[in-house]
Amino acid sequence: MGIAFLSAHTMALEPRARKLVALDVAGLPIVRQWFVIHLKAKRLAPVTAAFRQFLVDHGARIIAGATERG
């Protein structure tokens, strides 16, 4: 038996598998901000730049969707 803090999007599929459950605990969820950072002078590889842009364009919606399903 154990208890852990996991982000909601990490365990989005778990309620269907019925192996883990989310507990209703006072003071939760803990809301965090996420940041995408890189050195200003560093030229990003094309795949890195595309991933960064994907996160900027879609990251908030994806995380919000995963949180709503949890």
PyMOL CGO cylinders between C-alpha atoms (Angstrom):
from pymol import cmd
from pymol.cgo import CYLINDER

trace = [
    CYLINDER, 0.00, 0.00, 0.00, 1.25, 3.44, -0.81, 0.3, 1, 1, 1, 1, 1, 1,
    CYLINDER, 1.25, 3.44, -0.81, 0.22, 7.00, -1.50, 0.3, 1, 1, 1, 1, 1, 1,
    CYLINDER, 0.22, 7.00, -1.50, 1.84, 9.28, -4.09, 0.3, 1, 1, 1, 1, 1, 1,
    CYLINDER, 1.84, 9.28, -4.09, 1.31, 12.70, -5.62, 0.3, 1, 1, 1, 1, 1, 1,
    CYLINDER, 1.31, 12.70, -5.62, 0.94, 12.38, -9.39, 0.3, 1, 1, 1, 1, 1, 1,
    CYLINDER, 0.94, 12.38, -9.39, -0.20, 14.95, -11.89, 0.3, 1, 1, 1, 1, 1, 1,
    CYLINDER, -0.20, 14.95, -11.89, -3.69, 14.36, -13.25, 0.3, 1, 1, 1, 1, 1, 1,
    CYLINDER, -3.69, 14.36, -13.25, -2.50, 14.02, -16.85, 0.3, 1, 1, 1, 1, 1, 1,
    CYLINDER, -2.50, 14.02, -16.85, 0.02, 11.35, -15.77, 0.3, 1, 1, 1, 1, 1, 1,
    CYLINDER, 0.02, 11.35, -15.77, -2.73, 9.05, -14.60, 0.3, 1, 1, 1, 1, 1, 1,
    CYLINDER, -2.73, 9.05, -14.60, -5.43, 9.97, -17.12, 0.3, 1, 1, 1, 1, 1, 1,
    CYLINDER, -5.43, 9.97, -17.12, -6.02, 6.33, -18.12, 0.3, 1, 1, 1, 1, 1, 1,
    CYLINDER, -6.02, 6.33, -18.12, -5.84, 4.84, -14.62, 0.3, 1, 1, 1, 1, 1, 1,
    CYLINDER, -5.84, 4.84, -14.62, -9.49, 5.27, -13.54, 0.3, 1, 1, 1, 1, 1, 1,
    CYLINDER, -9.49, 5.27, -13.54, -10.51, 3.02, -16.44, 0.3, 1, 1, 1, 1, 1, 1,
    CYLINDER, -10.51, 3.02, -16.44, -7.89, 0.42, -15.47, 0.3, 1, 1, 1, 1, 1, 1,
    CYLINDER, -7.89, 0.42, -15.47, -9.14, 0.56, -11.85, 0.3, 1, 1, 1, 1, 1, 1,
    CYLINDER, -9.14, 0.56, -11.85, -5.66, 0.03, -10.46, 0.3, 1, 1, 1, 1, 1, 1,
    CYLINDER, -5.66, 0.03, -10.46, -5.33, 3.50, -8.92, 0.3, 1, 1, 1, 1, 1, 1,
    CYLINDER, -5.33, 3.50, -8.92, -7.86, 5.91, -7.49, 0.3, 1, 1, 1, 1, 1, 1,
    CYLINDER, -7.86, 5.91, -7.49, -7.78, 9.65, -6.89, 0.3, 1, 1, 1, 1, 1, 1,
    CYLINDER, -7.78, 9.65, -6.89, -8.55, 10.70, -3.33, 0.3, 1, 1, 1, 1, 1, 1,
    CYLINDER, -8.55, 10.70, -3.33, -10.53, 13.83, -2.50, 0.3, 1, 1, 1, 1, 1, 1,
    CYLINDER, -10.53, 13.83, -2.50, -8.11, 15.64, -0.17, 0.3, 1, 1, 1, 1, 1, 1,
    CYLINDER, -8.11, 15.64, -0.17, -8.58, 19.12, 1.28, 0.3, 1, 1, 1, 1, 1, 1,
    CYLINDER, -8.58, 19.12, 1.28, -6.13, 21.60, -0.24, 0.3, 1, 1, 1, 1, 1, 1,
    CYLINDER, -6.13, 21.60, -0.24, -5.71, 19.66, -3.47, 0.3, 1, 1, 1, 1, 1, 1,
    CYLINDER, -5.71, 19.66, -3.47, -5.16, 19.91, -6.35, 0.3, 1, 1, 1, 1, 1, 1,
    CYLINDER, -5.16, 19.91, -6.35, -1.89, 21.77, -6.15, 0.3, 1, 1, 1, 1, 1, 1,
    CYLINDER, -1.89, 21.77, -6.15, -1.82, 24.06, -9.18, 0.3, 1, 1, 1, 1, 1, 1,
    CYLINDER, -1.82, 24.06, -9.18, 1.56, 24.62, -10.81, 0.3, 1, 1, 1, 1, 1, 1,
    CYLINDER, 1.56, 24.62, -10.81, 2.75, 26.69, -13.70, 0.3, 1, 1, 1, 1, 1, 1,
    CYLINDER, 2.75, 26.69, -13.70, 4.88, 25.12, -16.43, 0.3, 1, 1, 1, 1, 1, 1,
    CYLINDER, 4.88, 25.12, -16.43, 7.55, 26.98, -18.33, 0.3, 1, 1, 1, 1, 1, 1,
    CYLINDER, 7.55, 26.98, -18.33, 9.41, 26.24, -21.54, 0.3, 1, 1, 1, 1, 1, 1,
    CYLINDER, 9.41, 26.24, -21.54, 12.86, 27.80, -21.41, 0.3, 1, 1, 1, 1, 1, 1,
    CYLINDER, 12.86, 27.80, -21.41, 16.05, 27.76, -23.42, 0.3, 1, 1, 1, 1, 1, 1,
    CYLINDER, 16.05, 27.76, -23.42, 19.13, 29.89, -23.74, 0.3, 1, 1, 1, 1, 1, 1,
    CYLINDER, 19.13, 29.89, -23.74, 18.33, 32.95, -25.84, 0.3, 1, 1, 1, 1, 1, 1,
    CYLINDER, 18.33, 32.95, -25.84, 21.62, 32.68, -27.71, 0.3, 1, 1, 1, 1, 1, 1,
    CYLINDER, 21.62, 32.68, -27.71, 21.18, 28.97, -28.48, 0.3, 1, 1, 1, 1, 1, 1,
    CYLINDER, 21.18, 28.97, -28.48, 19.78, 28.10, -31.88, 0.3, 1, 1, 1, 1, 1, 1,
    CYLINDER, 19.78, 28.10, -31.88, 17.20, 25.35, -31.47, 0.3, 1, 1, 1, 1, 1, 1,
    CYLINDER, 17.20, 25.35, -31.47, 17.27, 22.28, -33.69, 0.3, 1, 1, 1, 1, 1, 1,
    CYLINDER, 17.27, 22.28, -33.69, 14.24, 22.16, -36.01, 0.3, 1, 1, 1, 1, 1, 1,
    CYLINDER, 14.24, 22.16, -36.01, 12.56, 19.35, -34.07, 0.3, 1, 1, 1, 1, 1, 1,
    CYLINDER, 12.56, 19.35, -34.07, 13.16, 21.18, -30.78, 0.3, 1, 1, 1, 1, 1, 1,
    CYLINDER, 13.16, 21.18, -30.78, 11.74, 24.41, -32.18, 0.3, 1, 1, 1, 1, 1, 1,
    CYLINDER, 11.74, 24.41, -32.18, 8.69, 22.52, -33.49, 0.3, 1, 1, 1, 1, 1, 1,
    CYLINDER, 8.69, 22.52, -33.49, 8.13, 20.85, -30.11, 0.3, 1, 1, 1, 1, 1, 1,
    CYLINDER, 8.13, 20.85, -30.11, 8.48, 24.20, -28.32, 0.3, 1, 1, 1, 1, 1, 1,
    CYLINDER, 8.48, 24.20, -28.32, 5.92, 25.76, -30.67, 0.3, 1, 1, 1, 1, 1, 1,
    CYLINDER, 5.92, 25.76, -30.67, 3.57, 22.80, -30.17, 0.3, 1, 1, 1, 1, 1, 1,
    CYLINDER, 3.57, 22.80, -30.17, 3.74, 23.30, -26.40, 0.3, 1, 1, 1, 1, 1, 1,
    CYLINDER, 3.74, 23.30, -26.40, 3.11, 27.03, -26.73, 0.3, 1, 1, 1, 1, 1, 1,
    CYLINDER, 3.11, 27.03, -26.73, 0.16, 26.50, -29.09, 0.3, 1, 1, 1, 1, 1, 1,
    CYLINDER, 0.16, 26.50, -29.09, -1.50, 23.43, -27.52, 0.3, 1, 1, 1, 1, 1, 1,
    CYLINDER, -1.50, 23.43, -27.52, 0.03, 22.63, -24.13, 0.3, 1, 1, 1, 1, 1, 1,
    CYLINDER, 0.03, 22.63, -24.13, -2.50, 24.43, -21.94, 0.3, 1, 1, 1, 1, 1, 1,
    CYLINDER, -2.50, 24.43, -21.94, -5.47, 22.81, -23.72, 0.3, 1, 1, 1, 1, 1, 1,
    CYLINDER, -5.47, 22.81, -23.72, -3.98, 19.33, -23.50, 0.3, 1, 1, 1, 1, 1, 1,
    CYLINDER, -3.98, 19.33, -23.50, -3.20, 19.64, -19.79, 0.3, 1, 1, 1, 1, 1, 1,
    CYLINDER, -3.20, 19.64, -19.79, -6.65, 21.11, -19.07, 0.3, 1, 1, 1, 1, 1, 1,
    CYLINDER, -6.65, 21.11, -19.07, -8.30, 18.21, -20.93, 0.3, 1, 1, 1, 1, 1, 1,
    CYLINDER, -8.30, 18.21, -20.93, -6.30, 15.63, -18.98, 0.3, 1, 1, 1, 1, 1, 1,
    CYLINDER, -6.30, 15.63, -18.98, -7.17, 17.34, -15.69, 0.3, 1, 1, 1, 1, 1, 1,
    CYLINDER, -7.17, 17.34, -15.69, -10.90, 17.41, -16.49, 0.3, 1, 1, 1, 1, 1, 1,
    CYLINDER, -10.90, 17.41, -16.49, -10.95, 13.67, -17.23, 0.3, 1, 1, 1, 1, 1, 1,
    CYLINDER, -10.95, 13.67, -17.23, -9.17, 12.84, -13.94, 0.3, 1, 1, 1, 1, 1, 1,
]
cmd.load_cgo(trace, "trace")
